[in-house]
Structures are given as structure tokens and as C-alpha cells.
Amino acid sequence: QEQFVESGGGWVRPGGSLKLSCKVPGSIFGRYTIGWYRQAPGNSHELVARVTTAGFVLLSGSAQGRFTISRNSQENTVFLRMNNLDPEDSAVYYCNNIRDMIPLSPWGQGTQVTVSS
């Protein structure tokens, strides 16, 4: 079964930036809204950004003004650019396809983001 593959995480200082990449299975790209989620230890998955098949972008309150979601249709890839990172942004970041606000596919391995000084 094809899986989402996330990459680009790492350690940054507060105020830093990272750009995450999500390789979306070809059978899914362009057919569903794709969302970026994050999960901090002890918490459930939190949806932070999503892009619809029509290209509309929606961001969570904590992401507005700092995060940008975009996609490359030729490479079946969705990106999450994160600026002005805060320690509260530390989490494992995942992507998934969404319908009615519900993630549909098995979670991939995710990519760890750590923000600390």
C-alpha cells in the first residue's frame, strides 16, 4: 500500500524556519484535500494546514501568519513552510488525505520538528 512520506524536519532555534515536504501517493494526489497534522507527546493529531483539490488553503489559528502550505502537482508533493517557529510547534508532523475533516489513510512515519534554544 502506498504511504505518505514526510521529510524536512529537524532542530531549530525559536524564531527559525523549516520547510517540510510530503510525498503524496499518486492515487491520492489531486483527488483529496491534503492536510498537514502534528502530534506532540501525549496529544492527539492536530490539523494545522490543508490544501483542497482546487488549491484553496486553510490554516489553523496557530499557523496563520507563520505557516504556508503549497503543492507541486508535477511531483505529487505538498509542502509546509514554517516561519517564526516556537517551542510549542515541536511535534512530529504528518500529512494525510482528508474527507469531512477526517484523515483517511494510515499515518506515515512523520518528520520530527524540535524548536528549542
C-alpha positions in Angstrom: 0.0 0.0 0.0 1.3 3.4 -0.9 2.1 5.7 2.0 2.7 9.3 2.6 6.4 10.1 3.1 7.2 13.2 5.2 10.6 14.8 5.3 12.4 18.1 6.2 12.1 18.2 9.9 14.9 18.9 12.3 16.0 21.1 15.2 15.8 24.9 15.0 16.0 27.7 17.5 12.9 29.8 18.3 12.2 32.2 15.5 13.8 29.8 12.9 12.2 28.3 9.8 11.8 24.9 8.3 10.2 23.6 5.1 8.6 20.2 5.3 7.8 18.0 2.3 5.1 15.4 1.9 5.3 12.9 -1.0 1.6 12.0 -1.7 0.7 8.7 -3.2 -0.1 9.1 -6.9 -3.5 7.5 -6.5 -4.4 10.2 -3.9 -2.9 13.4 -5.2 -5.4 15.7 -6.8 -8.4 13.7 -5.6 -8.5 14.7 -1.9 -7.8 17.6 0.3 -4.3 17.1 1.8 -3.6 18.2 5.3 -0.6 18.7 7.5 -1.0 17.4 11.0 1.2 17.5 14.1 1.3 15.4 17.2 3.1 16.4 20.3 3.8 13.8 23.0 0.6 12.9 24.9 -1.6 14.7 22.4 -3.8 13.7 19.5 -3.1 14.7 15.9 -3.8 18.4 15.3 -4.6 19.7 11.9 -2.5 22.8 11.1 -3.0 23.4 7.4 -4.7 21.9 4.4 -5.0 22.5 0.7 -8.0 21.5 -1.3 -8.1 19.9 -4.7 -9.0 23.4 -6.1 -6.0 24.9 -4.4 -7.7 26.6 -1.6 -5.7 26.9 1.6 -6.9 26.8 5.1 -4.7 27.3 8.2 -5.3 26.7 11.9 -5.3 29.7 14.2 -1.8 28.9 15.4 -0.5 28.6 11.9 -1.9 31.8 10.4 0.7 34.3 9.6 3.6 31.8 10.1 2.9 28.7 8.1 2.3 28.4 4.3 1.1 25.3 2.6 1.7 24.7 -1.1 1.9 21.9 -3.6 3.8 20.8 -6.7 1.5 18.8 -8.9 4.2 17.5 -11.1 5.9 15.9 -8.2 2.8 14.9 -6.2 4.3 16.8 -3.2 2.8 19.1 -0.7 5.0 21.5 1.3 4.6 23.2 4.7 6.8 26.2 5.1 7.0 27.2 8.8 8.4 30.5 9.9 8.9 32.1 13.3 8.9 28.8 15.0 8.1 28.5 18.7 8.9 25.7 21.1 5.1 24.9 21.1 5.5 23.9 17.5 7.7 21.0 18.5 6.0 17.8 17.4 6.0 15.0 14.8 4.5 16.4 11.6 2.4 14.2 9.3 0.4 14.6 6.2 -2.8 12.7 5.2 -5.7 13.0 2.8 -8.9 14.3 4.3 -12.6 13.9 3.8 -15.1 15.7 6.0 -12.2 16.7 8.3 -11.3 13.0 8.9 -7.9 11.7 7.9 -8.3 8.7 5.6 -5.0 6.9 5.2 -2.7 5.1 7.6 -0.2 7.5 9.1 3.3 7.6 7.7 6.5 7.9 9.8 6.2 11.6 10.1 9.0 14.1 10.5 10.2 15.4 13.8 10.4 19.1 14.4 12.1 20.3 17.5 12.2 24.0 18.4 14.4 24.9 21.3 17.2 27.1 22.4 
